[in-house]
């Protein structure tokens, strides 16, 4: 257990030390700072219930004579509990938050490295790009690509190019840029001597040292004047240029990259001088070696992206806003490749992945499950102690943006309680790296642990694809809950920006007015696994046991986005060729080596659709639905028929329907008349023997 230091912030929080089992300080960061310094001498981890003065406490810990031997952690109880309208009844929430801070940290994950030597390319009109180049060239290795002419400096202090960008890809320390040199004058070779300017009879060349082709009458006097330098050529064939850079400052108004969320090291501030200045300040700090977590784990073996040359699930590729995920096929086997340097850690790929092949790892679902189970258990136990009929509600939010909003709301509610609503006493905030990283298995798992509802707070700065994906997944979660007879218990709060605390306040006011909900089930003892399907199945089994409405025999239809479901088959069209079996990446479809039977295990199906695309007869259709756990585990026959036996040896080698169809299609062809038609009714071995006999 850790030491816990709790402060009521100069008496502004009505904290009950006796109920909490701790000493309540009033000015821990000032007059009572000695209590903090004394606690540093202990060997146990130290939890300080104050984030406002976290920097001060950390500095004091660093300056202490005795080095820290245990972790120092901070937890905010002020803005989320002590300063709310229900502070006096927030004891269970505070206890849960303190218990969360006391839990072990997540296991460390691998890191991704970047190295930047400060090679900066400024792209844009010369009138904007060159002034910034003059300011940055003393500290960075600057190059300029003028997409529109601008007066060039006479001193060649840094490379200057001109042309139109055709490709720009990469990330911090590894950008690759292609452009086409479209003007006859190559500024990289130009010596700025001005000879071409003097001899041009039309005045088509100015101090940008680029030819205005609308004025040029092709006298070519400039070519003659530049003969010794060779910077001017109207017949230049090799126009393509390429170079590598560490950083990009893109001043174009119509900049385009192939991803909606641009990579680290790329800045596109637009025409606003202030935004440009802010970007420039960041550029100067991005020289050296950097690292970030590797946010994902990918298991190719269970990926449903492609099989037999057919593309099935594309969810991770479609939702990725950074362009970090791409399709890859080898020998017909489809998988995806993730560029860890482009990955920004949103986790939306894991949220939408139906098989769990793409897994978020910062932290893992298993770690989050342990924390949520602790929060729910502590809250419920503390509520019972004080006889409060209250179940916790989980408020998921992006760690940085969401914390900013919630803290801002807490301060506003404390100062202006009639205007802003703080978090109700039953709402527990839980920060995650990115709101898009949380998905169906975590939400349903939280509900099985005793949370009455799960609410996702979106701060407004998410990529539109993330919002769409979360809305889709929330709809699926509520459809599953309704199938069991429960109410909708997963919700979204859509704020417009991190400053939009009014939207959050309104949502909290509605929750407070409504009051705490009853849990939908008794708490489960299951642990959330890193395997998505395993966790989901465990949660569904627990919910089914306590369902208010039993599932009908045919199951309940789910939205098209469902990762759960079965297959509908047109038996008249199906020839039992078993192409779907070889295409299924999850082993949900099976054949029978002894007789023509196509079987299906619904639990294994991830609704990727490869079987539908593979079927030559178009006999299969996805059927998103929820059946009972028992039904989904069973191996059921989708189709079966009589076997066709070889007319020579009697061995079964195909289906009666398949052979009849083949005979019908080929019977009218002259090549299959007489004995050749009989060979179609033989197995492969007997067909060869018969052909040899006829030839001899």
C-alpha positions in Angstrom: 0.0 0.0 0.0 1.1 3.6 -0.6 1.1 6.6 1.6 -1.7 9.0 0.7 -1.6 12.7 1.2 -5.0 14.5 0.8 -5.5 18.2 1.0 -8.8 20.1 1.1 -7.2 23.0 -0.7 -7.5 25.7 1.9 -10.8 24.3 3.1 -12.6 24.6 -0.2 -13.5 20.9 -0.3 -15.7 19.3 2.3 -13.6 16.1 2.8 -14.3 13.6 5.6 -11.0 12.3 6.8 -12.5 9.8 9.1 -14.7 8.2 6.4 -11.7 8.3 4.0 -9.3 6.8 6.6 -6.7 9.5 6.0 -5.5 12.8 7.5 -6.9 15.8 5.7 -4.4 18.6 5.2 -5.5 22.1 4.5 -2.4 23.7 2.9 -0.1 20.8 1.9 1.7 22.9 -0.7 2.4 25.8 1.7 2.4 25.7 5.5 2.1 21.9 5.7 4.7 21.1 3.1 6.7 19.5 5.9 4.2 16.6 5.9 5.1 16.0 2.2 8.8 16.2 2.9 8.5 13.7 5.8 6.5 11.3 3.6 9.4 11.3 1.1 11.6 9.5 3.7 9.3 6.4 3.6 9.9 3.4 1.4 6.3 3.1 0.1 4.9 4.7 -3.0 3.4 8.2 -2.4 0.1 9.4 -3.8 -0.6 13.1 -3.5 -4.3 14.1 -4.1 -3.4 17.3 -5.9 -2.4 17.9 -9.5 -2.5 21.7 -9.2 0.9 21.8 -7.5 2.3 18.6 -9.0 5.3 20.6 -10.5 6.1 22.0 -7.0 5.9 18.6 -5.3 8.0 17.0 -8.0 10.7 19.7 -7.7 10.8 19.2 -3.9 11.2 15.5 -4.4 14.1 16.0 -6.7 15.8 18.3 -4.2 15.3 16.0 -1.3 18.5 14.7 0.4 17.2 11.1 0.2 16.5 9.9 -3.4 13.0 8.5 -4.0 12.9 4.7 -3.9 9.2 4.4 -4.7 6.9 6.1 -7.2 5.5 9.6 -6.7 2.0 9.9 -8.2 -0.6 12.6 -8.4 -4.4 12.3 -8.6 -7.0 15.1 -9.1 -9.9 15.0 -6.7 -10.5 18.7 -6.6 -12.0 19.5 -10.0 -13.7 16.1 -10.5 -15.1 15.7 -7.0 -14.3 18.2 -4.3 -15.4 21.3 -6.2 -18.6 19.9 -7.7 -22.1 20.6 -6.5 -22.2 17.1 -4.9 -18.9 17.3 -3.1 -20.3 16.1 0.2 -21.5 12.8 -1.3 -18.4 12.3 -3.5 -16.6 10.0 -1.0 -17.0 6.8 -3.0 -15.7 8.5 -6.1 -12.7 9.9 -4.3 -11.9 6.5 -2.8 -12.1 5.0 -6.3 -9.8 7.6 -7.7 -7.2 7.1 -4.9 -7.4 3.4 -5.4 -6.7 3.9 -9.1 -3.7 6.0 -8.4 -2.4 3.3 -6.1 -2.4 0.6 -8.8 0.8 -0.6 -10.6 1.7 1.2 -13.8 1.3 -0.5 -17.1 4.1 -2.6 -18.5 6.5 -0.6 -20.7 6.1 -0.9 -24.4 8.7 -0.8 -27.2 9.7 2.6 -28.5 9.9 4.0 -32.0 13.0 6.2 -32.7 13.4 9.4 -34.8 16.5 11.2 -35.7 16.5 14.8 -37.1 19.6 16.6 -38.2 17.6 19.8 -38.9 17.4 19.5 -42.7 14.4 21.8 -43.3 12.5 22.3 -46.6 10.3 25.4 -46.8 7.6 25.0 -49.5 5.6 27.9 -50.8 5.5 31.2 -52.6 8.9 32.8 -52.7 7.5 36.0 -51.1 6.7 34.0 -47.9 9.2 31.2 -47.9 12.4 33.2 -48.4 11.9 35.6 -45.4 11.4 32.6 -43.1 14.4 30.9 -44.7 16.5 34.0 -43.9 15.5 33.8 -40.2 15.9 30.0 -39.9 19.1 29.4 -41.9 21.5 30.3 -39.1 20.0 27.5 -36.8 18.7 24.9 -39.3 20.0 23.4 -42.6 17.4 25.2 -44.8 16.3 24.6 -48.3 13.5 26.4 -50.1 11.2 25.2 -52.8 9.4 28.1 -54.5 6.1 27.1 -55.9 5.5 30.7 -57.0 8.3 33.2 -58.0 9.7 35.6 -55.4 12.8 37.9 -55.3 15.8 35.7 -54.6 18.6 36.8 -52.3 21.9 37.5 -54.1 23.9 35.5 -51.5 23.6 31.7 -52.0 23.4 30.9 -48.3 21.0 28.0 -48.8 19.7 26.0 -51.7 16.6 27.4 -53.5 14.6 25.3 -55.9 11.5 26.0 -58.0 8.7 23.8 -59.3 5.5 22.0 -58.5 5.4 19.3 -55.7 4.3 15.9 -57.1 4.8 13.8 -54.0 5.5 14.5 -50.3 5.7 11.6 -48.0 7.5 10.6 -44.8 7.9 11.6 -41.2 10.2 13.4 -38.8 13.8 12.7 -40.0 12.7 10.9 -43.1 10.7 13.0 -45.6 11.0 12.5 -49.3 9.9 15.2 -51.7 9.5 15.0 -55.5 8.9 18.0 -57.6 8.9 19.1 -61.3 11.2 21.9 -62.4 8.8 23.7 -64.8 10.6 27.0 -65.4 13.5 27.2 -68.0 15.7 28.7 -65.2 17.0 26.3 -62.6 17.5 28.5 -59.5 19.8 25.8 -58.0 22.3 26.5 -60.8 21.6 30.2 -61.2 24.5 32.5 -60.0 22.2 35.6 -59.7 24.5 37.5 -62.1 21.6 39.3 -63.7 22.9 38.8 -67.3 19.6 37.2 -68.4 17.6 40.1 -66.8 19.6 42.7 -68.8 19.3 41.0 -72.2 15.7 39.9 -72.1 13.9 42.2 -74.6 10.4 41.6 -73.2 11.3 42.1 -69.5 10.1 38.6 -68.8 12.8 38.0 -66.1 13.0 39.9 -62.9 14.8 39.4 -59.6 13.0 36.1 -58.9 15.2 34.8 -61.7 12.3 33.0 -63.2 11.0 33.5 -66.7 7.4 34.8 -67.1 6.4 32.5 -70.0 3.3 34.6 -70.8 5.7 37.5 -71.7 8.5 35.4 -73.3 8.7 35.6 -77.1 11.4 32.9 -77.4 14.3 35.1 -78.5 16.6 33.0 -76.4 19.0 35.9 -75.7 18.9 34.8 -72.1 20.2 31.3 -73.0 23.1 32.9 -74.8 23.9 35.2 -71.9 23.8 32.3 -69.5 25.9 29.9 -71.7 28.8 29.9 -69.3 26.6 29.0 -66.3 24.0 26.7 -68.1 21.2 27.5 -65.7 18.6 28.2 -68.6 17.2 25.5 -70.9 13.9 25.6 -72.8 14.5 22.1 -74.0 15.1 20.5 -70.6 13.8 16.9 -70.6 14.8 15.8 -67.1 12.4 17.9 -65.0 11.9 15.5 -62.1 13.7 16.3 -58.9 13.9 14.5 -55.5 15.5 15.1 -52.2 15.3 14.0 -48.6 14.6 16.2 -45.6 14.0 16.0 -41.8 11.4 18.7 -41.4 8.9 20.4 -43.7 7.4 23.9 -43.4 4.6 23.9 -46.0 3.3 27.5 -46.6 1.0 26.5 -49.5 -2.7 27.3 -49.1 -3.6 24.1 -51.0 -1.2 21.7 -49.4 -2.0 18.1 -49.8 -0.8 15.0 -48.2 -2.2 11.5 -48.6 -3.4 11.5 -45.0 -5.8 13.8 -43.1 -3.6 13.9 -39.9 -0.2 15.0 -40.9 3.0 13.3 -39.5 5.4 14.6 -36.9 7.9 17.0 -38.4 5.4 18.4 -41.0 3.9 21.9 -40.4 1.3 23.5 -42.6 0.3 26.7 -40.7 -1.5 28.4 -43.7 -1.3 32.1 -44.4 -1.7 33.4 -40.8 1.6 35.0 -39.7 1.0 34.1 -36.1 0.4 30.4 -37.0 3.5 30.5 -39.1 5.5 31.9 -36.2 4.2 29.3 -33.8 5.2 26.5 -36.3 8.7 28.0 -36.7 9.2 28.0 -32.9 8.4 24.3 -32.9 10.8 23.6 -35.8 13.7 24.9 -33.9 13.1 22.3 -31.1 12.9 19.3 -33.5 16.6 18.6 -34.0 18.2 15.6 -32.3 17.0 12.1 -31.3 13.4 11.5 -30.2 11.3 8.5 -29.3 7.7 7.6 -28.8 5.8 4.5 -27.8 5.0 1.8 -30.3 1.3 2.0 -29.7 0.1 -1.2 -31.5 0.6 -4.9 -31.8 -0.3 -6.7 -35.0 -1.0 -10.4 -35.3 -1.0 -11.3 -39.0 -2.2 -14.9 -38.3 -5.7 -13.8 -37.4 -6.0 -10.8 -39.8 -9.0 -10.9 -42.1 -7.7 -8.4 -44.6 -7.3 -10.8 -47.5 -7.1 -14.4 -48.7 -6.8 -16.0 -52.1 -6.3 -12.6 -53.7 -9.6 -11.3 -52.3 -9.8 -8.3 -50.0 -12.0 -8.7 -47.0 -11.7 -6.4 -44.0 -10.3 -3.0 -44.7 -11.4 -1.4 -41.4 -8.0 -0.4 -40.1 -6.8 1.1 -43.4 -10.1 3.0 -43.9 -10.0 4.6 -40.4 -6.3 5.5 -40.1 -6.0 9.2 -40.5 -2.2 9.2 -40.7 -1.8 6.9 -43.7 0.3 4.6 -41.5 -1.5 1.4 -42.6 -1.3 -0.1 -46.1 -2.4 -3.3 -47.8 0.1 -6.1 -48.6 -0.5 -9.3 -50.5 2.0 -12.1 -51.0 1.0 -15.4 -52.7 -2.6 -14.4 -52.4 -2.4 -14.0 -48.6 -3.5 -10.5 -47.6 -2.2 -8.7 -44.6 -1.5 -5.1 -43.6 1.7 -3.2 -42.9 1.9 -0.5 -40.3 4.6 2.2 -40.4 5.2 2.9 -36.6 6.8 6.2 -37.4 3.6 7.5 -39.0 1.3 6.0 -36.3 0.1 8.7 -33.9 -1.4 6.3 -31.4 -5.1 7.0 -31.9 -5.9 3.3 -31.6 -8.9 3.5 -34.0 -7.5 0.6 -35.9 -7.9 -1.7 -32.9 -11.4 -0.3 -32.2 -12.7 -1.2 -35.7 -10.7 -4.4 -36.2 -13.2 -7.3 -36.0 -10.7 -10.1 -35.3 -8.3 -8.4 -32.8 -5.4 -8.8 -35.2 -4.7 -5.1 -34.6 -4.4 -4.5 -30.9 -3.8 -1.2 -29.0 -1.0 -1.6 -26.5 -0.6 1.8 -24.7 -1.8 0.5 -22.3 -3.3 -2.9 -23.1 -7.0 -3.7 -22.6 -5.9 -6.2 -20.0 -4.3 -3.5 -17.9 -7.3 -1.2 -18.4 -9.6 -4.0 -17.3 -7.8 -4.4 -14.0 -8.0 -0.7 -13.3 -11.7 -0.5 -14.2 -12.5 -3.5 -12.1 -10.8 -1.9 -9.1 -12.6 1.4 -9.7 -16.0 -0.2 -9.9 -15.3 -2.5 -6.9 -14.0 0.3 -4.6 -16.8 2.7 -5.5 -19.5 0.1 -4.9 -18.1 -1.0 -1.6 -17.7 2.6 -0.3 -21.2 3.5 -1.4 -22.6 0.6 0.6 -20.7 1.7 3.7 -22.5 5.0 3.7 -25.7 3.5 2.5 -25.8 5.3 -0.8 -27.8 3.6 -3.5 -25.4 4.6 -6.2 -23.6 2.8 -9.1 -20.7 4.4 -10.8 -20.8 5.7 -14.4 -17.6 5.7 -16.5 -16.6 8.8 -18.4 -13.9 7.9 -20.9 -11.8 10.7 -22.4 -8.6 11.4 -24.2 -6.0 11.9 -21.5 -4.7 15.4 -22.5 -7.7 17.1 -24.2 -10.3 15.5 -21.9 -8.5 16.3 -18.7 -8.2 19.9 -19.9 -12.0 20.1 -20.4 -12.9 18.3 -17.2 -10.5 20.4 -15.1 -11.9 23.6 -16.8 -15.4 22.5 -16.1 -14.6 21.8 -12.4 -13.0 25.2 -11.9 -16.0 26.9 -13.6 -18.5 24.9 -11.5 -16.7 25.9 -8.3 -16.6 29.6 -9.2 -19.9 29.8 -11.0 -22.1 26.9 -9.7 -25.3 28.4 -11.1 -23.9 28.5 -14.6 -21.8 25.3 -14.9 -22.5 21.8 -13.8 -19.5 19.8 -12.4 -19.3 16.0 -12.6 -22.0 14.2 -10.7 -20.8 12.3 -7.7 -21.4 9.0 -9.5 -19.4 9.9 -12.7 -15.8 8.7 -12.6 -13.5 10.1 -15.3 -11.0 7.7 -16.8 -8.3 9.1 -19.1 -6.9 7.1 -22.0 -4.2 8.0 -24.5 -6.8 8.6 -27.2 -10.6 8.3 -27.2 -10.6 6.4 -30.5 -8.6 3.6 -28.9 -11.4 2.3 -26.8 -13.9 -0.2 -28.2 -16.7 -2.6 -27.8 -14.9 -5.2 -25.6 -13.8 -2.5 -23.1 -17.3 -0.9 -22.9 -19.1 -4.2 -22.4 -16.4 -5.3 -20.0 -16.9 -2.2 -17.9 -20.6 -2.8 -17.8 -20.1 -6.4 -16.6 -17.8 -5.0 -13.8 -20.7 -3.0 -12.3 -20.5 0.3 -14.1 -24.1 1.5 -14.8 -23.1 3.2 -18.1 -20.2 4.2 -20.3 -19.9 7.7 -21.7 -17.3 8.8 -24.3 -16.3 12.4 -24.2 -15.0 13.6 -27.6 -13.2 16.9 -27.4 -13.8 18.1 -31.0 -10.2 17.7 -32.3 -10.7 14.1 -33.4 -10.4 13.2 -37.1 -13.9 12.9 -38.6 -13.2 9.2 -39.4 -12.7 8.6 -35.7 -16.0 10.1 -34.7 -17.8 8.1 -37.4 -16.2 4.9 -36.2 -17.0 5.5 -32.6 -20.6 6.4 -33.4 -20.9 3.2 -35.4 -19.4 1.1 -32.6 -21.6 2.8 -30.0 -24.6 1.9 -32.1 -23.5 -1.7 -32.2 -22.9 -1.8 -28.4 -26.4 -0.5 -27.7 -27.9 -2.9 -30.3 -26.3 -5.8 -28.4 -27.6 -4.5 -25.1 -31.1 -4.1 -26.4 -31.0 -7.6 -27.8 -30.6 -8.8 -24.2 -33.4 -6.6 -23.0 -31.2 -3.9 -21.5 -31.5 -0.1 -22.0 -28.9 1.8 -24.0 -26.0 2.2 -21.7 -23.2 3.5 -24.0 -23.3 7.2 -25.0 -21.3 10.0 -26.7 -20.8 13.6 -25.7 -19.7 15.5 -28.8 -18.0 18.7 -27.8 -16.9 21.2 -30.5 -13.5 21.9 -29.0 -11.5 21.7 -25.8 -12.9 25.1 -24.9 -16.5 23.9 -25.2 -17.1 23.1 -21.6 -20.7 24.4 -22.0 -21.6 21.2 -23.9 -20.0 19.0 -21.2 -21.7 21.0 -18.5 -25.1 20.5 -20.1 -24.5 16.8 -20.4 -23.5 16.6 -16.7 -26.5 18.6 -15.7 -28.8 16.1 -17.5 -27.0 13.2 -15.8 -27.3 14.8 -12.4 -31.0 15.5 -13.0 -31.6 11.9 -14.0 -29.6 10.4 -11.2 -27.5 7.3 -11.0 -28.7 4.2 -12.9 -28.8 0.7 -11.6 -26.1 -1.7 -13.0 -27.5 -4.0 -15.7 -26.0 -7.0 -14.1 -24.2 -8.3 -11.0 -20.4 -7.7 -11.2 -18.5 -10.3 -13.2 -15.2 -12.0 -12.1 -13.9 -12.2 -15.6 -10.6 -10.6 -16.5 -10.3 -8.6 -19.8 -7.9 -10.2 -22.1 -5.6 -8.8 -24.8 -7.4 -11.0 -27.2 -10.4 -9.0 -28.4 -12.7 -11.9 -29.4 -11.9 -13.7 -26.1 -12.8 -10.7 -24.0 -15.9 -10.0 -26.1 -17.2 -13.6 -25.7 -16.6 -13.5 -22.0 -18.6 -10.3 -21.7 -21.4 -11.6 -23.9 -21.7 -14.8 -21.9 -22.0 -12.8 -18.6 -24.6 -10.5 -20.1 -26.6 -13.4 -21.6 -26.8 -15.2 -18.2 -28.5 -12.1 -16.7 -30.4 -10.9 -19.8 -33.9 -9.5 -19.2 -35.1 -11.0 -22.5 -33.9 -14.3 -23.9 -32.6 -14.2 -27.4 -35.0 -15.7 -30.0 -34.0 -18.9 -31.8 -33.2 -17.0 -35.0 -31.1 -14.4 -33.1 -31.4 -10.6 -33.2 -30.3 -8.6 -36.3 -27.4 -6.3 -35.6 -26.1 -3.3 -37.6 -24.1 -3.9 -40.8 -21.0 -2.8 -38.9 -21.2 -5.8 -36.6 -18.2 -8.0 -36.0 -20.6 -10.7 -34.9 -22.9 -12.6 -37.2 -23.6 -15.6 -39.4 -24.0 -16.5 -43.1 -27.1 -16.9 -45.2 -26.8 -19.4 -48.0 -28.7 -19.9 -51.2 -28.6 -23.7 -51.3 -30.0 -23.8 -54.8 -27.0 -21.8 -56.1 -24.3 -23.4 -53.9 -22.4 -26.3 -55.6 -20.4 -27.1 -52.5 -17.1 -26.3 -54.3 -15.7 -25.3 -50.9 -13.9 -22.2 -52.3 -15.3 -20.3 -49.3 -13.6 -22.7 -46.9 -10.2 -22.1 -48.4 -10.8 -18.3 -48.3 -12.0 -18.0 -44.7 -9.1 -16.6 -42.6 -10.7 -17.4 -39.2 -11.7 -21.1 -39.7 -15.4 -20.3 -39.4 -16.2 -22.3 -42.6 -15.2 -26.0 -42.7 -15.6 -28.9 -45.2 -15.9 -32.6 -44.6 -13.3 -34.9 -46.1 -15.7 -37.9 -46.2 -18.9 -36.3 -47.6 -20.0 -33.0 -49.2 -21.0 -30.9 -46.2 -20.3 -27.3 -45.7 -20.2 -26.4 -42.0 -20.0 -23.2 -40.1 -19.0 -22.1 -36.6 -20.6 -18.7 -36.0 -18.3 -17.8 -33.0 -15.3 -17.8 -35.4 -16.9 -15.5 -38.0 -15.7 -11.9 -38.0 -18.0 -10.8 -40.9 -15.0 -9.9 -43.1 -16.9 -10.9 -46.3 -14.0 -12.8 -48.0 -16.2 -15.8 -48.4 -18.9 -13.7 -50.1 -16.4 -12.4 -52.6 -14.8 -15.8 -53.1 -18.0 -17.7 -53.8 -18.2 -18.2 -57.6 -21.9 -18.8 -57.5 -22.7 -15.7 -55.3 -24.5 -18.0 -52.9 -23.4 -16.5 -49.6 -24.6 -13.3 -47.8 -23.4 -11.9 -44.5 -26.0 -12.0 -41.7 -24.9 -9.7 -38.9 -26.8 -10.9 -35.8 -26.5 -12.0 -32.2 -27.3 -15.6 -31.3 -26.9 -17.3 -28.0 -23.4 -18.4 -26.9 -24.4 -22.0 -27.2 -25.7 -21.5 -30.8 -22.6 -19.6 -31.8 -20.3 -22.4 -30.5 -22.0 -25.2 -32.4 -20.8 -26.5 -35.7 -23.8 -26.3 -38.0 -24.3 -27.6 -41.6 -24.9 -24.7 -44.0 -25.4 -27.0 -47.0 -25.0 -30.7 -47.9 -25.8 -32.9 -50.8 -25.3 -36.3 -52.3 -21.8 -37.3 -53.4 -21.2 -38.3 -57.0 -19.3 -41.6 -57.3 -16.8 -42.4 -60.0 -18.5 -44.6 -62.6 -15.3 -46.7 -62.9 -14.0 -47.2 -59.3 -17.0 -46.0 -57.3 -15.0 -43.5 -55.3 -16.8 -40.2 -54.4 -15.0 -37.2 -56.0 -17.5 -34.4 -56.2 -21.1 -33.6 -55.6 -24.0 -34.8 -57.7 -25.1 -31.2 -58.3 -21.6 -30.1 -59.4 -21.2 -32.9 -61.9 -24.7 -32.4 -63.3 -23.9 -28.7 -63.8 -20.6 -29.6 -65.5 -22.3 -32.1 -67.8 -25.0 -29.6 -68.7 -22.5 -26.9 -69.6 -20.1 -29.1 -71.5 -22.5 -31.6 -73.0 -23.1 -29.6 -76.2 -19.4 -29.2 -76.9 -18.0 -31.5 -79.6 -14.8 -32.2 -77.6 -16.9 -34.0 -74.9 -18.9 -36.3 -77.1 -18.9 -40.1 -76.6 -16.2 -41.5 -74.3 -15.0 -38.1 -73.4 -18.3 -37.4 -71.7 -17.9 -40.5 -69.7 -14.5 -39.4 -68.5 -16.2 -36.4 -66.9 -18.0 -38.8 -64.6 -14.7 -40.4 -63.5 -12.3 -39.4 -60.7 -8.9 -38.0 -61.7 -7.1 -41.4 -61.4 -9.6 -43.3 -63.5 -9.7 -40.6 -66.1 -6.0 -40.9 -66.7 -6.2 -44.7 -66.9 -9.1 -44.6 -69.3 -7.2 -42.1 -71.6 -4.1 -44.4 -71.6 -6.2 -47.5 -72.5 -7.8 -45.7 -75.4 -4.5 -44.5 -76.8 -3.0 -48.0 -76.7 
